[in-house]
Amino acid sequence: MASSKDYLEFILDQLSPLDEISYRPMMGEFIIYYRGKIVGGIYDDRFLVKPTASAKQLMPDALSELPYDGAKEMLLVDNVENRDFLCELLDAMYDELPAPKKKKR
């Protein structure tokens, strides 16, 4: 099941206080970027983030879920209605995320 554009717009609105939030469509789903780094994505209308130490600390009871078959587990963000929490989460995660890979030419 692909994610809906409505859910994407909801998450982007919730993250609107942050600078440099962007997304890229990927096979019916959406990859979410924060200041150029991949923080997670929207898969089957679920907001999943990478399982960084800070994400685990801020969401100690978060469920680990697969975004799609064959993928690494990610953490389900179930508090998407709380804009302040979402912004705090992404800010906390940022320094732990890998730098974007250089594109091959």
MMTF fields as JSON, N, C-alpha, C and O atoms, coordinates in Angstrom:
{
  "mmtfVersion": "1.0.0",
  "mmtfProducer": "UNKNOWN",
  "numBonds": 419,
  "numAtoms": 420,
  "numGroups": 105,
  "numChains": 1,
  "numModels": 1,
  "chainsPerModel": [1],
  "groupsPerChain": [105],
  "chainIdList": ["A"],
  "bondAtomList": [4, 2, 8, 6, 12, 10, 16, 14, 20, 18, 24, 22, 28, 26, 32, 30, 36, 34, 40, 38, 44, 42, 48, 46, 52, 50, 56, 54, 60, 58, 64, 62, 68, 66, 72, 70, 76, 74, 80, 78, 84, 82, 88, 86, 92, 90, 96, 94, 100, 98, 104, 102, 108, 106, 112, 110, 116, 114, 120, 118, 124, 122, 128, 126, 132, 130, 136, 134, 140, 138, 144, 142, 148, 146, 152, 150, 156, 154, 160, 158, 164, 162, 168, 166, 172, 170, 176, 174, 180, 178, 184, 182, 188, 186, 192, 190, 196, 194, 200, 198, 204, 202, 208, 206, 212, 210, 216, 214, 220, 218, 224, 222, 228, 226, 232, 230, 236, 234, 240, 238, 244, 242, 248, 246, 252, 250, 256, 254, 260, 258, 264, 262, 268, 266, 272, 270, 276, 274, 280, 278, 284, 282, 288, 286, 292, 290, 296, 294, 300, 298, 304, 302, 308, 306, 312, 310, 316, 314, 320, 318, 324, 322, 328, 326, 332, 330, 336, 334, 340, 338, 344, 342, 348, 346, 352, 350, 356, 354, 360, 358, 364, 362, 368, 366, 372, 370, 376, 374, 380, 378, 384, 382, 388, 386, 392, 390, 396, 394, 400, 398, 404, 402, 408, 406, 412, 410, 416, 414],
  "bondOrderList": [1, 1, 1, 1, 1, 1, 1, 1, 1, 1, 1, 1, 1, 1, 1, 1, 1, 1, 1, 1, 1, 1, 1, 1, 1, 1, 1, 1, 1, 1, 1, 1, 1, 1, 1, 1, 1, 1, 1, 1, 1, 1, 1, 1, 1, 1, 1, 1, 1, 1, 1, 1, 1, 1, 1, 1, 1, 1, 1, 1, 1, 1, 1, 1, 1, 1, 1, 1, 1, 1, 1, 1, 1, 1, 1, 1, 1, 1, 1, 1, 1, 1, 1, 1, 1, 1, 1, 1, 1, 1, 1, 1, 1, 1, 1, 1, 1, 1, 1, 1, 1, 1, 1, 1],
  "groupList": [{"groupName": "MET", "atomNameList": ["N", "CA", "C", "O"], "elementList": ["N", "C", "C", "O"], "formalChargeList": [0, 0, 0, 0], "bondAtomList": [1, 0, 2, 1, 3, 2], "bondOrderList": [1, 1, 2], "singleLetterCode": "M", "chemCompType": "L-PEPTIDE LINKING"}, {"groupName": "ALA", "atomNameList": ["N", "CA", "C", "O"], "elementList": ["N", "C", "C", "O"], "formalChargeList": [0, 0, 0, 0], "bondAtomList": [1, 0, 2, 1, 3, 2], "bondOrderList": [1, 1, 2], "singleLetterCode": "A", "chemCompType": "L-PEPTIDE LINKING"}, {"groupName": "SER", "atomNameList": ["N", "CA", "C", "O"], "elementList": ["N", "C", "C", "O"], "formalChargeList": [0, 0, 0, 0], "bondAtomList": [1, 0, 2, 1, 3, 2], "bondOrderList": [1, 1, 2], "singleLetterCode": "S", "chemCompType": "L-PEPTIDE LINKING"}, {"groupName": "LYS", "atomNameList": ["N", "CA", "C", "O"], "elementList": ["N", "C", "C", "O"], "formalChargeList": [0, 0, 0, 0], "bondAtomList": [1, 0, 2, 1, 3, 2], "bondOrderList": [1, 1, 2], "singleLetterCode": "K", "chemCompType": "L-PEPTIDE LINKING"}, {"groupName": "ASP", "atomNameList": ["N", "CA", "C", "O"], "elementList": ["N", "C", "C", "O"], "formalChargeList": [0, 0, 0, 0], "bondAtomList": [1, 0, 2, 1, 3, 2], "bondOrderList": [1, 1, 2], "singleLetterCode": "D", "chemCompType": "L-PEPTIDE LINKING"}, {"groupName": "TYR", "atomNameList": ["N", "CA", "C", "O"], "elementList": ["N", "C", "C", "O"], "formalChargeList": [0, 0, 0, 0], "bondAtomList": [1, 0, 2, 1, 3, 2], "bondOrderList": [1, 1, 2], "singleLetterCode": "Y", "chemCompType": "L-PEPTIDE LINKING"}, {"groupName": "LEU", "atomNameList": ["N", "CA", "C", "O"], "elementList": ["N", "C", "C", "O"], "formalChargeList": [0, 0, 0, 0], "bondAtomList": [1, 0, 2, 1, 3, 2], "bondOrderList": [1, 1, 2], "singleLetterCode": "L", "chemCompType": "L-PEPTIDE LINKING"}, {"groupName": "GLU", "atomNameList": ["N", "CA", "C", "O"], "elementList": ["N", "C", "C", "O"], "formalChargeList": [0, 0, 0, 0], "bondAtomList": [1, 0, 2, 1, 3, 2], "bondOrderList": [1, 1, 2], "singleLetterCode": "E", "chemCompType": "L-PEPTIDE LINKING"}, {"groupName": "PHE", "atomNameList": ["N", "CA", "C", "O"], "elementList": ["N", "C", "C", "O"], "formalChargeList": [0, 0, 0, 0], "bondAtomList": [1, 0, 2, 1, 3, 2], "bondOrderList": [1, 1, 2], "singleLetterCode": "F", "chemCompType": "L-PEPTIDE LINKING"}, {"groupName": "ILE", "atomNameList": ["N", "CA", "C", "O"], "elementList": ["N", "C", "C", "O"], "formalChargeList": [0, 0, 0, 0], "bondAtomList": [1, 0, 2, 1, 3, 2], "bondOrderList": [1, 1, 2], "singleLetterCode": "I", "chemCompType": "L-PEPTIDE LINKING"}, {"groupName": "GLN", "atomNameList": ["N", "CA", "C", "O"], "elementList": ["N", "C", "C", "O"], "formalChargeList": [0, 0, 0, 0], "bondAtomList": [1, 0, 2, 1, 3, 2], "bondOrderList": [1, 1, 2], "singleLetterCode": "Q", "chemCompType": "L-PEPTIDE LINKING"}, {"groupName": "PRO", "atomNameList": ["N", "CA", "C", "O"], "elementList": ["N", "C", "C", "O"], "formalChargeList": [0, 0, 0, 0], "bondAtomList": [1, 0, 2, 1, 3, 2], "bondOrderList": [1, 1, 2], "singleLetterCode": "P", "chemCompType": "L-PEPTIDE LINKING"}, {"groupName": "ARG", "atomNameList": ["N", "CA", "C", "O"], "elementList": ["N", "C", "C", "O"], "formalChargeList": [0, 0, 0, 0], "bondAtomList": [1, 0, 2, 1, 3, 2], "bondOrderList": [1, 1, 2], "singleLetterCode": "R", "chemCompType": "L-PEPTIDE LINKING"}, {"groupName": "GLY", "atomNameList": ["N", "CA", "C", "O"], "elementList": ["N", "C", "C", "O"], "formalChargeList": [0, 0, 0, 0], "bondAtomList": [1, 0, 2, 1, 3, 2], "bondOrderList": [1, 1, 2], "singleLetterCode": "G", "chemCompType": "PEPTIDE LINKING"}, {"groupName": "VAL", "atomNameList": ["N", "CA", "C", "O"], "elementList": ["N", "C", "C", "O"], "formalChargeList": [0, 0, 0, 0], "bondAtomList": [1, 0, 2, 1, 3, 2], "bondOrderList": [1, 1, 2], "singleLetterCode": "V", "chemCompType": "L-PEPTIDE LINKING"}, {"groupName": "THR", "atomNameList": ["N", "CA", "C", "O"], "elementList": ["N", "C", "C", "O"], "formalChargeList": [0, 0, 0, 0], "bondAtomList": [1, 0, 2, 1, 3, 2], "bondOrderList": [1, 1, 2], "singleLetterCode": "T", "chemCompType": "L-PEPTIDE LINKING"}, {"groupName": "ASN", "atomNameList": ["N", "CA", "C", "O"], "elementList": ["N", "C", "C", "O"], "formalChargeList": [0, 0, 0, 0], "bondAtomList": [1, 0, 2, 1, 3, 2], "bondOrderList": [1, 1, 2], "singleLetterCode": "N", "chemCompType": "L-PEPTIDE LINKING"}, {"groupName": "CYS", "atomNameList": ["N", "CA", "C", "O"], "elementList": ["N", "C", "C", "O"], "formalChargeList": [0, 0, 0, 0], "bondAtomList": [1, 0, 2, 1, 3, 2], "bondOrderList": [1, 1, 2], "singleLetterCode": "C", "chemCompType": "L-PEPTIDE LINKING"}],
  "groupTypeList": [0, 1, 2, 2, 3, 4, 5, 6, 7, 8, 9, 6, 4, 10, 6, 2, 11, 6, 4, 7, 9, 2, 5, 12, 11, 0, 0, 13, 7, 8, 9, 9, 5, 5, 12, 13, 3, 9, 14, 13, 13, 9, 5, 4, 4, 12, 8, 6, 14, 3, 11, 15, 1, 2, 1, 3, 10, 6, 0, 11, 4, 1, 6, 2, 7, 6, 11, 5, 4, 13, 1, 3, 7, 0, 6, 6, 14, 4, 16, 14, 7, 16, 12, 4, 8, 6, 17, 7, 6, 6, 4, 1, 0, 5, 4, 7, 6, 11, 1, 11, 3, 3, 3, 3, 12],
  "groupIdList": [1, 2, 3, 4, 5, 6, 7, 8, 9, 10, 11, 12, 13, 14, 15, 16, 17, 18, 19, 20, 21, 22, 23, 24, 25, 26, 27, 28, 29, 30, 31, 32, 33, 34, 35, 36, 37, 38, 39, 40, 41, 42, 43, 44, 45, 46, 47, 48, 49, 50, 51, 52, 53, 54, 55, 56, 57, 58, 59, 60, 61, 62, 63, 64, 65, 66, 67, 68, 69, 70, 71, 72, 73, 74, 75, 76, 77, 78, 79, 80, 81, 82, 83, 84, 85, 86, 87, 88, 89, 90, 91, 92, 93, 94, 95, 96, 97, 98, 99, 100, 101, 102, 103, 104, 105],
  "secStructList": [7, 7, 7, 7, 2, 2, 2, 2, 2, 2, 2, 2, 2, 2, 6, 6, 6, 1, 1, 1, 3, 3, 3, 3, 3, 3, 6, 6, 3, 3, 3, 3, 3, 3, 6, 6, 3, 3, 3, 3, 3, 3, 3, 6, 6, 3, 3, 3, 3, 7, 7, 7, 2, 2, 2, 2, 2, 2, 7, 6, 6, 7, 7, 3, 3, 7, 1, 1, 6, 6, 7, 7, 7, 3, 3, 3, 7, 7, 7, 6, 6, 7, 2, 2, 2, 2, 2, 2, 2, 2, 2, 2, 2, 2, 6, 6, 1, 7, 7, 7, 7, 7, 7, 7, 7],
  "xCoordList": [0.849, 0.0, 0.893, 1.798, 0.638, 1.412, 0.883, -0.267, 1.737, 1.342, 0.564, 0.754, -0.308, -1.133, -0.415, 0.373, -0.7, -0.159, -0.694, -0.009, -1.909, -2.489, -1.661, -1.414, -1.231, -0.419, 0.939, 1.443, 1.524, 2.786, 2.623, 3.446, 1.57, 1.339, 1.15, 1.614, 0.476, 0.291, 1.641, 1.913, 2.489, 3.805, 4.659, 5.319, 4.654, 5.433, 4.944, 5.749, 3.645, 3.103, 3.565, 3.919, 3.559, 4.004, 5.485, 5.9, 6.265, 7.703, 8.035, 9.208, 7.025, 7.251, 8.078, 8.714, 8.112, 8.989, 10.483, 11.294, 10.847, 12.252, 12.633, 11.832, 13.862, 14.38, 14.866, 15.311, 14.772, 15.36, 14.773, 15.514, 13.464, 12.778, 12.416, 11.85, 12.742, 12.391, 12.024, 12.179, 11.544, 11.175, 11.435, 11.565, 11.508, 11.657, 10.736, 10.788, 9.889, 9.052, 9.915, 10.866, 9.558, 10.337, 9.394, 8.972, 9.066, 8.231, 6.92, 6.564, 6.223, 4.942, 5.043, 4.028, 6.255, 6.489, 7.279, 7.528, 7.678, 8.372, 9.54, 9.37, 10.718, 11.901, 11.919, 11.735, 12.143, 12.148, 13.588, 14.343, 13.956, 15.289, 15.211, 14.266, 16.214, 16.356, 17.761, 18.746, 17.849, 19.126, 20.032, 21.229, 19.433, 20.176, 20.424, 20.912, 20.102, 20.314, 18.987, 17.958, 19.022, 17.814, 17.536, 18.365, 16.341, 15.95, 15.011, 14.924, 14.318, 13.357, 12.478, 12.914, 11.22, 10.315, 8.896, 8.592, 8.048, 6.641, 6.399, 6.568, 6.003, 5.784, 4.417, 4.164, 3.543, 2.191, 1.514, 0.895, 1.642, 1.06, 1.516, 0.736, 2.791, 3.437, 4.703, 5.43, 4.976, 6.216, 7.244, 7.113, 8.265, 9.327, 10.632, 10.916, 11.431, 12.722, 13.831, 13.6, 15.051, 16.207, 16.39, 16.135, 16.828, 16.949, 18.246, 19.097, 18.387, 19.572, 19.434, 18.349, 20.535, 20.516, 19.557, 18.813, 19.577, 18.691, 17.221, 16.36, 16.929, 15.542, 15.062, 13.926, 15.929, 15.57, 15.385, 14.525, 16.191, 16.073, 14.777, 14.112, 14.423, 13.204, 11.938, 10.858, 12.076, 10.93, 11.285, 11.403, 11.457, 11.924, 10.956, 11.378, 9.696, 8.706, 8.317, 7.357, 9.063, 8.718, 8.861, 9.772, 7.949, 7.996, 9.002, 9.1, 9.747, 10.626, 9.815, 9.209, 9.807, 9.027, 9.844, 10.779, 9.484, 10.119, 9.365, 8.146, 10.064, 9.374, 8.875, 7.83, 9.643, 9.268, 10.104, 11.09, 9.714, 10.427, 11.893, 12.211, 12.774, 14.192, 14.899, 16.116, 14.169, 14.767, 15.215, 14.833, 16.029, 16.42, 15.269, 14.478, 15.182, 14.119, 14.295, 15.409, 13.158, 13.122, 12.163, 11.425, 12.171, 11.295, 10.017, 10.054, 8.887, 7.591, 7.372, 7.452, 7.097, 6.778, 5.264, 4.536, 4.793, 3.341, 2.794, 1.587, 3.674, 3.25, 3.306, 3.816, 2.783, 2.899, 2.036, 2.242, 1.083, 0.238, 0.965, 0.526, 2.066, 2.807, 3.944, 5.032, 3.67, 4.625, 5.945, 7.017, 5.871, 7.088, 7.953, 9.175, 7.311, 8.059, 8.75, 9.919, 8.04, 8.632, 9.854, 10.866, 9.762, 10.891, 12.063, 13.218, 11.761, 12.804, 13.474, 14.694, 12.682, 13.199, 14.178, 15.289, 13.798, 14.665, 15.919, 17.008, 15.776, 16.956, 17.93, 19.141, 17.404, 18.248, 18.948, 20.097, 18.277, 18.823, 19.886, 20.767, 19.82, 20.593, 22.084, 22.633, 22.74, 24.187, 24.578, 25.726, 23.644, 23.94, 23.731, 24.118, 23.132, 22.828, 24.044, 24.817, 24.217, 25.37, 25.212, 24.101, 26.342, 26.334, 25.8, 25.94, 25.191, 24.684, 25.828, 26.948, 25.513, 26.504, 26.692, 25.744, 27.925, 28.215, 27.647, 27.765, 27.025, 26.463, 27.574, 28.5, 27.463, 28.439, 28.108, 26.942, 29.138, 28.91, 29.202, 29.068],
  "yCoordList": [-1.179, 0.0, 1.24, 1.362, 2.131, 3.369, 4.379, 4.306, 5.306, 6.356, 7.442, 7.672, 8.1, 9.146, 10.49, 10.763, 11.305, 12.664, 13.475, 14.368, 13.169, 13.874, 13.631, 14.561, 12.389, 12.091, 12.779, 13.315, 12.765, 13.476, 14.95, 15.509, 15.579, 17.01, 17.26, 18.276, 16.351, 16.488, 16.476, 17.338, 15.495, 15.395, 16.615, 17.168, 17.038, 18.223, 19.464, 20.307, 19.577, 20.704, 20.64, 21.661, 19.445, 19.277, 19.652, 20.143, 19.423, 19.712, 21.114, 21.478, 21.899, 23.207, 24.189, 25.063, 24.103, 25.017, 24.795, 25.689, 23.621, 23.318, 23.844, 23.809, 24.331, 24.751, 23.539, 22.549, 23.637, 22.644, 21.245, 20.261, 21.146, 19.847, 19.642, 20.528, 18.483, 18.177, 16.696, 15.943, 16.307, 14.903, 14.516, 15.362, 13.209, 12.669, 11.464, 10.555, 11.449, 10.265, 9.067, 9.193, 7.903, 6.695, 5.5, 5.025, 5.02, 3.826, 3.895, 2.94, 4.998, 5.138, 5.581, 5.77, 5.746, 6.196, 7.502, 8.018, 8.046, 9.326, 9.276, 8.914, 9.641, 9.752, 11.181, 12.137, 11.326, 12.645, 13.042, 12.263, 14.256, 14.805, 15.998, 16.786, 16.112, 17.281, 17.826, 17.151, 19.029, 19.674, 18.75, 18.638, 18.096, 17.268, 15.834, 15.034, 15.487, 14.121, 13.374, 13.95, 12.09, 11.269, 10.966, 10.374, 11.385, 11.093, 9.9, 9.229, 9.641, 8.547, 8.669, 9.098, 8.277, 8.343, 8.012, 7.66, 8.14, 7.793, 6.534, 6.519, 5.489, 4.182, 3.675, 3.541, 3.397, 2.921, 3.838, 3.375, 5.138, 6.159, 6.002, 6.192, 5.65, 5.61, 6.442, 6.34, 7.27, 8.043, 7.23, 7.032, 6.765, 5.958, 6.734, 7.405, 6.642, 7.32, 6.317, 5.21, 6.74, 5.878, 5.674, 6.584, 4.486, 4.167, 4.695, 3.914, 6.0, 6.6, 6.512, 6.257, 6.724, 6.676, 7.722, 7.448, 8.911, 9.963, 9.653, 9.953, 9.057, 8.682, 7.623, 7.677, 6.659, 5.617, 6.204, 5.756, 7.201, 7.835, 8.639, 8.614, 9.352, 10.164, 9.323, 9.737, 8.146, 7.252, 5.855, 4.928, 5.685, 4.395, 3.236, 2.08, 3.521, 2.47, 2.33, 1.633, 2.994, 2.962, 1.551, 0.806, 1.213, -0.077, -0.026, 0.98, -1.109, -1.24, -1.89, -2.943, -1.262, -1.772, -1.731, -0.942, -2.583, -2.603, -1.661, -1.774, -0.745, 0.129, -0.644, -0.325, -1.666, -2.53, -3.803, -3.84, -4.826, -6.105, -5.923, -5.295, -6.473, -6.427, -5.2, -5.079, -4.293, -3.063, -3.267, -4.238, -2.337, -2.341, -1.793, -0.978, -2.245, -1.767, -0.29, 0.224, 0.372, 1.777, 1.928, 0.998, 3.094, 3.34, 4.036, 5.013, 3.521, 4.12, 5.327, 5.213, 6.476, 7.679, 7.697, 7.931, 7.449, 7.403, 8.7, 8.828, 9.667, 10.938, 12.038, 13.128, 11.751, 12.695, 13.948, 14.938, 13.912, 15.086, 16.165, 17.314, 15.807, 16.738, 17.377, 16.814, 18.557, 19.271, 19.54, 19.332, 20.004, 20.308, 19.064, 19.128, 17.932, 16.685, 16.291, 15.906, 16.383, 15.998, 16.848, 16.333, 18.135, 19.031, 18.713, 18.704, 18.455, 18.075, 16.765, 16.63, 15.818, 14.52, 14.684, 14.158, 15.391, 15.549, 16.34, 16.015, 17.381, 18.137, 17.248, 17.323, 16.406, 15.516, 14.488, 14.131, 14.012, 12.979, 13.499, 12.743, 14.756, 15.288, 14.947, 14.444, 15.211, 14.997, 13.527, 13.211, 12.628, 11.194, 10.584, 9.442, 11.333, 10.81, 10.917, 11.868, 9.943, 10.016, 11.157, 11.546, 11.677, 12.731, 12.145, 10.947, 12.978, 12.465, 11.902, 12.412, 10.846, 10.246, 11.133, 11.742, 11.193, 11.958, 11.219, 9.998, 11.971, 11.355, 11.037, 11.824, 9.858, 9.453, 10.157, 10.364, 10.512, 11.187, 10.255, 10.643],
  "zCoordList": [0.0, 0.0, 0.0, 0.825, -0.905, -0.985, 0.031, 0.464, 0.394, 1.335, 0.61, -0.584, 1.344, 0.738, 0.782, 1.687, -0.195, -0.241, 0.943, 1.442, 1.392, 2.549, 3.808, 4.576, 4.026, 5.213, 5.106, 6.093, 3.924, 3.703, 4.057, 4.783, 3.552, 3.817, 5.309, 5.825, 6.008, 7.457, 8.172, 9.008, 7.84, 8.486, 8.147, 9.027, 6.892, 6.509, 7.256, 7.651, 7.449, 8.209, 9.665, 10.255, 10.235, 11.619, 11.77, 12.82, 10.734, 10.771, 10.263, 10.187, 9.919, 9.305, 10.147, 9.558, 11.49, 12.227, 11.945, 12.186, 11.441, 11.15, 9.774, 8.84, 9.659, 8.36, 7.591, 8.171, 6.283, 5.388, 5.531, 5.53, 5.653, 5.57, 4.107, 3.467, 3.592, 2.213, 2.126, 3.087, 0.977, 0.775, -0.661, -1.546, -0.872, -2.212, -2.336, -1.507, -3.371, -3.569, -3.966, -4.737, -3.418, -3.695, -3.715, -2.66, -4.882, -5.058, -4.258, -3.568, -4.349, -3.665, -2.221, -1.551, -1.743, -0.368, -0.431, -1.521, 0.726, 0.745, 1.727, 2.891, 1.246, 2.092, 2.637, 1.884, 3.952, 4.59, 4.908, 5.488, 4.524, 4.744, 5.691, 5.646, 6.54, 7.402, 7.194, 7.493, 6.69, 6.371, 5.566, 5.829, 4.583, 3.65, 4.076, 3.276, 5.311, 5.797, 5.875, 6.228, 5.542, 5.634, 7.1, 7.792, 7.573, 8.956, 9.026, 10.055, 7.942, 7.927, 6.702, 5.634, 6.886, 5.759, 6.15, 7.29, 5.162, 5.326, 4.508, 3.288, 5.201, 4.595, 5.043, 6.24, 4.091, 4.405, 5.423, 6.381, 5.198, 6.09, 7.54, 8.474, 7.711, 9.023, 8.916, 7.928, 9.928, 9.962, 10.736, 11.943, 10.03, 10.624, 10.559, 9.567, 11.628, 11.651, 11.908, 12.395, 11.563, 11.802, 13.302, 14.09, 13.695, 15.123, 15.749, 16.176, 15.799, 16.427, 17.946, 18.468, 18.64, 20.114, 20.673, 21.615, 20.098, 20.617, 20.341, 21.169, 19.187, 18.892, 19.876, 20.346, 20.186, 21.156, 22.552, 23.311, 22.886, 24.201, 24.309, 25.344, 23.238, 23.263, 23.117, 23.539, 22.519, 22.312, 22.818, 22.016, 24.125, 24.649, 24.387, 24.369, 24.189, 23.952, 22.486, 22.159, 21.599, 20.169, 19.613, 19.975, 18.738, 18.063, 16.924, 16.221, 16.74, 15.582, 14.476, 14.674, 13.323, 12.205, 10.93, 10.8, 9.998, 8.694, 7.756, 7.621, 7.115, 6.17, 4.943, 4.377, 4.545, 3.423, 3.534, 4.269, 2.815, 2.87, 2.494, 1.484, 3.306, 3.029, 3.573, 3.43, 4.189, 4.727, 6.168, 6.822, 6.648, 8.054, 8.885, 8.408, 10.13, 11.011, 11.32, 11.422, 11.465, 11.828, 13.0, 13.326, 13.631, 14.778, 14.333, 13.584, 14.805, 14.503, 15.414, 16.637, 14.811, 15.583, 15.744, 14.779, 16.959, 17.164, 17.737, 17.94, 18.001, 18.582, 17.523, 17.782, 16.332, 15.222, 15.393, 14.692, 16.31, 16.536, 17.337, 17.366, 17.984, 18.836, 18.034, 17.915, 17.492, 16.636, 17.364, 16.797, 18.618, 19.373, 19.549, 19.422, 19.843, 20.004, 18.703, 18.718, 17.576, 16.292, 15.97, 15.496, 16.225, 15.954, 16.886, 16.46, 18.146, 19.105, 18.677, 18.767, 18.219, 17.79, 16.634, 16.698, 15.591, 14.432, 14.778, 14.304, 15.602, 16.038, 16.804, 16.594, 17.69, 18.49, 17.613, 17.876, 16.586, 15.717, 14.758, 14.348, 14.399, 13.279, 13.333, 12.353, 14.453, 14.541, 14.46, 14.148, 14.736, 14.692, 13.306, 13.061, 12.421, 11.096, 10.181, 10.286, 9.282, 8.37, 7.373, 7.015, 6.939, 5.922, 4.626, 4.381, 3.799, 2.514, 1.67, 1.684, 0.943, 0.065, -1.159, -1.654, -1.634, -2.84, -4.03, -4.131, -4.939, -6.143, -7.117, -7.315, -7.725, -8.739, -10.051, -10.389, -10.766, -12.049, -13.196, -14.357]
}
